[in-house]
Amino acid sequence: MAHVNEDYLKLPGSYLFSEIARRVTQFKIENPQADIIKLGIGDVTRPLPQAVVEAMKGAVEEMGRQETFRGYGPEQGYDFLIKKIIENDFLPRGVELALDEVFVSDGAKTDTGNFQELFAQDNILAVSDPVYPVYVDSNVMAGRTGPVNQNKQFDKIVYLPCTEENGMKPPLPQTRVDMIYLCFPNNPTGMTLSKEELKKWVDYAKENRSIILFDAAYEAFIREEGVPHSIFEIEGAREVAVEFRSFSKTAGFTGTRCAYTIVPKEVKAYDAKGKAYSLNPLWLRRQTTKFNGVSYPVQVGAAAVFSPEGQKQIKEIINYYMENARIIREGLKNAGYQVFGGINAPYIWLKTPGNMGSWEFFDKLMKEANVIGTPGAGFGAGGEGYFRLTAFGTRENTEKAIERIRTKL
Ligand SMILES: *Cc1c(COP(=O)(O)O)cnc(C)c1O
């Protein structure tokens, strides 16, 4: 008899975005004429930059000719892409990395979900609340979180509440933790940490020999000076942090798939006797065993993001989304809403009016303004009473949505 992995049975039943889709479908059946605007799912709408498209076409042609055909590439990515990543994303910020500290992959979701495999099952993990669900769910699947309790939280996870009072910045844990997931700029709150604030986490990790799993998928959206783009800008982080990055939101790669993870050689975890093991060779071992690399045309396309035209084109796309963010943020503020984020991130996190439940606000917004957002409760108990709107829509829809919220709610 095949036994099921019972840890999977602990996962919350309906995935957030399927529940949203279900409600939208039902509403459409009842209101076929409604002009629905979706500012819910965190997916981009602008097409790939032209520099990327041209580069990918060339690479596909190469794959179709005998002389230039390529089969399997290196599992951890081609050097031509890794060099560009280091030269463009890290060296200008004073961060030096070796080629073999960068691992190219098909997604930051993949990597943030898989990285926990390197840790023992009895590690305690900390996540901010609200949180990007992948960090929690992947650890549930691995059996690291214990049973779920009445608050729909897992007994062995340390939740770090991000509240109005603490400005949506997670407090240091009260009890010792081993693995710390941080995401800045944050999805869903859109908030960032300063260098000083991030330094506290690096110091905590050094003192406790914990590891920070830092998700920087939105670093390209940072506008303000002084906000760290990489955790490796913080002194000492090379000993305690791993960083996840992605071309998805930065360059419109959500449907194309390319990301990368930085694993410095100094980052170590310990065996039962206290002997230290570098995570870098373990991640290489994991990737070379379970992954055969990102396709050549996609890596060529990703490398083109760093060409002068590519850089100019992605800046235009990011500016477009960040202008949407400004329109949402200011429009909501003027309409009397309390809002967070939207300055260094494409997400606006708003407090629901009159302490309304976040699903209740979802239904109200859908019915009265025909605008779809994401209920905060979908990101954890701490998201109840909040709501997320994304800046990834078109300009026209963004303006229309805010106008409707202003006049119809
Ligand atoms: C969108 C997103 C990612 C990127 O995932 P990909 O798999 O690279 O598309 C990673 N982390 C967070 C928090 C995200 O919102």
The ligand as an ORCA input file, in Angstrom:
! r2SCAN-3c Opt
* xyz 0 1
  C       6.773     36.945     -8.024
  C       7.614     36.569     -6.839
  C       8.740     35.789     -7.008
  C       9.205     35.396     -8.389
  O       8.918     34.130     -8.686
  P       9.374     33.494    -10.063
  O       9.223     32.051     -9.773
  O      10.807     33.888    -10.297
  O       8.455     33.977    -11.128
  C       9.505     35.465     -5.902
  N       9.170     35.915     -4.677
  C       8.102     36.704     -4.487
  C       7.830     37.211     -3.129
  C       7.283     37.034     -5.559
  O       6.212     37.792     -5.355
*
